[in-house]
Amino acid sequence: MVNIQATAQLQVVLVKPEVYSDAKQIADHLIAKRTVVLNLETADANNKRRIIDFLVGVAYANGGSLKPVANLTYIITPYNVGFIGEDLVNELESNGVSMM
């Protein structure tokens, strides 16, 4: 018997959405258990908020999480991927580096 979960290759997808309608394709990556690095530099303020709100919901519904890693950049992980480095994010924020 082959354990598919154990042999599946983890994938990381880089995305740079500009409009809210791009979020559906990103959600499909999350549902497929891919880690997503989300860069929102080119989205306007309204689209940024809508994209984040939608993807936080998708991540939560699938047992995953969304974490800021840099200004306007986030990592969204599925339930089967742990995120190491939260202390670094907290340390940066406590030293005045804005993560959002």
Residue, then its C-alpha position, 0 to 999 in steps of 0.5 A: m500500500v502506498n501512502i499518497q499523503a506521505t509521498a506527495q510533493l509539497q508545492v509553493v505557488l507565488v501569486k500577485p493578484e491585482v483584482y478580487s476575481d484573481a482570488k478564486q484561482i488562489a483559493d483553488h491552490l489552497i484547496a489543492k493543499r499548496t502553500v501560497v506566497l501572496n504579494l499584494e503590491t499591485a492591488d489597490a486598497n479595496n482589492k487588497r482587503r477583499i482578497i485577504d478577507f476571502l483567502v483568510g476564510v478559505a484558509y480557515a475553512n480548510g484548516g490552514s492559516l495566513k501569516p504576514v511575512a513582509n510588507l504586503t506579502y503573506i504566506i498561506t499554508p494548508y492544514n498539513v504545512g506548519f509555519i516556523g518563524e512566527d517569533l521572527v514576525n513578532e520580533l520585527e513588529s515589536n521593533g516597529v517594522s509594519m507587517m501589514 
